[in-house]
Amino acid sequence: MDAVVEWVDARKRLPRSGMPVAAATVGRYPSDREDGPGEDFWLVRPMVFTALHFAEDGTEHHDCFVDSDRVVRLPYGRPCDEPVTHWAYLPTLPGLSVHQVLGENARPALQKAWDEGTGPDRSAG
């Protein structure tokens, strides 16, 4: 699969609040051994960017990225164990200009995408 992705340096610009993004985060996995150095990583994860987020412990975070496990990551340059170095907007739903359709509109939107040939291949599986 080939896709063109526009990566944005998180030190220079942030996404709009509430937007789902692909976020490149950097850090170090701890070692399995006490005396081991661990292993550096740089990887991509889906997250949502938000201008204001309250963590489960009540901590208030501004301009942060939050993953599906509610782990908060900050833009590179701010104090964080796994800061976000770059981000990219996720693609919209097939045949639509939005990232989500909720409630009674979800199934008709999916059916319309299938009918127009922009959705997943229904013959698979």
Secondary structure, 3 states (H helix, E strand, C coil): CCCCCCCEECCCCCCCCCCEEEEEEEEEECCCCCCCCCEEEEEEEEEEEEEEEECCCCCEEEEEEECCCCCEECECCCCCCCCEEEEEECCCCCCCCCCCCCHHHHHHHHHHHHHCCCCCCCCCC
